[in-house]
Amino acid sequence: MEINPQQLFWMLFAAAILSSSITLLVLHLAFKYRIGPEIEEKIDKRLKSGAHLLEESIRQRFVDVLNGKSDVIRDRAKGFARTGISLLSGKRPIRGEYDDEGDF
């Protein structure tokens, strides 16, 4: 049996296609049943811990405002003032542009 160059090319091409198909199938199965669920679990844990930290932070700020912590209220007022001034002037405020007393 003799194999001419054209037959050899098509045989090598078919072998490459078969090899690639098997590799893609193995990767698909690995990601679907092993790697994918592990990644989803890690993401869920991080999202839950981040949500818990955010909830605690908001709760603590709310308690501070209710208890009358002046620094929290003053910081919020400064933030609102800076935002309003920057919206009206069309530029972003620089940290040193305002003094600690809130005077402009």
C-alpha positions in Angstrom: 0.0 0.0 0.0 1.4 3.3 -1.0 0.4 6.7 0.5 0.7 9.7 -1.7 1.3 13.2 -0.2 -2.3 14.2 -0.5 -3.5 11.2 1.5 -0.8 11.8 4.1 -2.0 15.4 4.4 -5.6 14.4 5.0 -4.7 11.7 7.5 -2.6 14.1 9.5 -5.4 16.7 9.3 -7.9 14.2 10.6 -5.6 13.1 13.4 -5.1 16.8 14.4 -8.9 17.4 14.4 -9.5 14.3 16.5 -6.8 15.3 19.0 -8.2 18.8 19.3 -11.7 17.5 19.7 -10.7 15.2 22.5 -8.7 18.0 24.3 -11.7 20.3 24.1 -14.1 17.6 25.4 -11.8 16.9 28.4 -11.5 20.7 29.2 -15.2 21.2 28.9 -16.0 18.3 31.3 -13.3 19.5 33.7 -14.6 23.0 33.8 -18.3 22.0 33.9 -18.0 19.5 36.8 -14.8 20.3 38.7 -13.3 23.8 38.2 -16.5 25.8 37.5 -18.3 24.8 40.7 -15.1 25.6 42.8 -14.8 29.1 41.2 -18.5 29.7 41.8 -18.2 28.7 45.5 -15.2 31.0 46.0 -17.1 33.9 44.4 -20.1 33.3 46.5 -18.0 33.3 49.7 -16.3 36.6 48.7 -19.6 38.2 47.8 -21.2 37.1 51.1 -18.3 38.4 53.2 -18.3 41.7 51.3 -22.0 42.1 51.8 -21.6 41.4 55.5 -18.8 43.9 55.8 -20.8 46.5 54.0 -23.8 45.9 56.1 -21.7 46.3 59.3 -20.2 49.5 58.0 -23.6 51.0 57.2 -25.1 49.8 60.5 -22.2 51.4 62.4 -22.5 54.7 60.5 -26.2 54.8 61.2 -25.7 54.1 64.9 -23.1 56.9 65.0 -25.5 59.4 63.4 -28.3 58.4 65.7 -26.0 58.8 68.7 -25.0 62.3 67.5 -21.4 61.7 66.7 -20.5 65.2 65.4 -17.5 64.0 63.4 -19.7 61.7 61.3 -22.2 64.5 60.6 -19.5 67.0 59.9 -17.7 64.7 57.5 -20.9 64.0 55.7 -21.7 67.7 55.4 -18.2 68.4 54.1 -18.6 65.7 51.5 -21.9 67.1 50.4 -20.5 70.6 50.2 -17.5 69.5 48.2 -19.7 67.6 45.8 -22.0 70.6 45.3 -19.1 73.0 44.8 -17.5 70.7 42.3 -20.7 70.3 40.4 -21.3 74.1 40.2 -17.7 74.9 39.3 -17.2 72.0 36.9 -13.9 70.8 38.6 -13.0 68.3 41.2 -12.0 69.7 44.6 -8.5 69.3 45.8 -8.1 68.0 49.4 -6.2 71.0 50.6 -8.7 73.5 49.1 -11.0 73.5 52.1 -10.0 73.9 55.7 -11.1 71.7 58.6 -13.9 74.1 59.8 -15.9 73.8 56.6 -15.4 77.4 55.5 -14.8 78.0 51.8 
